[in-house]
Amino acid sequence: MKSLPVKPFYSKIATIIFLLPLIFSLNIALAIIYGPETLDENGIDKVFHILGGVSISLSAAGVLWHLIHQNKIQLQDANVFRALVFGIVCFAVISWEVFEYFALFPLFSSVVSYSDTIIDMIFGLAGGLFAMYFVRRPVG
C-alpha cells in the first residue's frame, strides 16, 4: 500500500502567493521611510535580495510541487526538480535586476550602478541556493 505524500511547507498557497509580495512591500516601505541610500549603505538592501531569492525559490518549488502532484508535468529524474527551481530563481533574479537597472538608474543613479546590480544578483542567487536546502524533491 502506497502512503500519501506529505505536503511540504512551501506548497501552501499562502507561501506561494504572499511571501514574495510581503518581502517586496516591506522593502518598499523601508525605502520610503529611510530612503534607498540608507538601505544601501547599511546593507539592508542585500538582506532583502537574499530574502527575495529565498521567496522566489520557495514559491517556484511550491508551484512545481502542485504541477507534479496534479500530473500536469512529469519529471524523469529527481534532481530535475531542484534544477528547475534554481533555473526559475536565476531567470527571476536576473530579469528583476535588468529591469531595476534600466528603470531605476535614471531616478537613483547614486544607488543603482553596474556593480550594485551584479552584487544584488549574487545575493539573490545565494538566497535561492540557501533555500534549496529546504526544498526536497516531490514524492509520487
N, C-alpha and C positions, 0 to 999 in steps of 0.2 A: 504494500500500500504506500502510495506516494504522499508525503506530508506537504501541507500547504506552505508556500514560500513565505518567509517573514518579510513584512513590508518595512523597508528601511526608512529612516527618519527623513531622508531627502526626497522621498516620493510623496510626501504630504503636499497637498495643493497649496497650502499656505506658504510652505517653504519655496515652492516653485514660483509662485506669483508675487509674494510680498517681500521676500528677503532683499532682492536687488533694489527695488524702488525705495525700501526703507533706508538702506545704506546711502543711496543717491540723495534722498531727501535730507538726511542728516548732514551729508557733506555740503549740500547747497545752503542749508540753514546756517551752518558754521561759517561758510564763506560769506554769507550776507552779514552775519553778526560781527565777525572778526576781520573779514577781508581775505581775499585769496593770497595776498602776500604773507600774512601772518601764518596761514595754514602751511604755506610752502616753506617758510623759514623755520618753523618748529617741527617739521617732519610729519605733521598730521596728514598732509596730502598723501604721503607714502603709505600711511596706515590705511587710508581709505582705498588706495589702489590694491593693497593686499586683500582687504575685506571684499572689494569688488570682484577680484579674481576668485576668491573662495565662494562667493554667492553665485557667480556665473557657473562655476564648476558644479556646485550642488544642484542648481536649477537644471542644468543640462543633464546631469545624471538622473534627476527625477523624471524629466520628460522622456529620456531614453528608457528608463525603467518601465514607465507606463506603456510606451510603444511596444516593448518586448513582451510584456505580460498581456497585452491585448492582441498579440500576434500580428501586429502591423509590420514589424520588421523581425528578422531572424539573424542572429549572429552565429557564424560558423566557429569562431574561436572566442574564448572567454576574455582574452586580452584585448580584443577589438573594442569592447565596451569602454574600457579606460582610454584607449587611443581615440575613440570618437569623442568622448567627453573632453579630453585635453585639446583635441582639434577644434572643437566648438569654443573652448576658452581662448585659444590662440586667435581664432577668427574674430571673436568679440573684442578682445583686448586691443588687438592691432587696429581693427576698424574704428573703435572708440578713440584711440589716440590719434589716428589720422584725422578724424573728424574734429577732435578737440584742437589739434594743431592749426588746422585751416580755419576753423570757425572762431576760435578764441584768441589766436595770435594777434589779430588787429586790435582787439579790445584790451588784452592783458599782456602786452609784449614784455613787461618786466618779469612776469611769472612763467609764461609759456615760451619755451625755447626748444631747439632741436635736442639738446642734451637732456632737458627735463622730460621731453616726450619719450626718449629712449629709456631713461631711468624709470618712468611711470610704466612703460611696457614690461620692463624687467620685474618690477614689484607686482604688477598684475598677474604675470605668468607665474611668479613664485607663489603667490596666493593660490592660484589654480592648482599648482603642483602640491602644495601643502594640503589642500582639500582632497586630493586624490588618495591620501592616506585613509580617509574616512569613507571613500566610495568603494563599495565592494561590488563585485560582479553579480549580476542578477542570477537567481537560481530559477530553473524551469526552462 
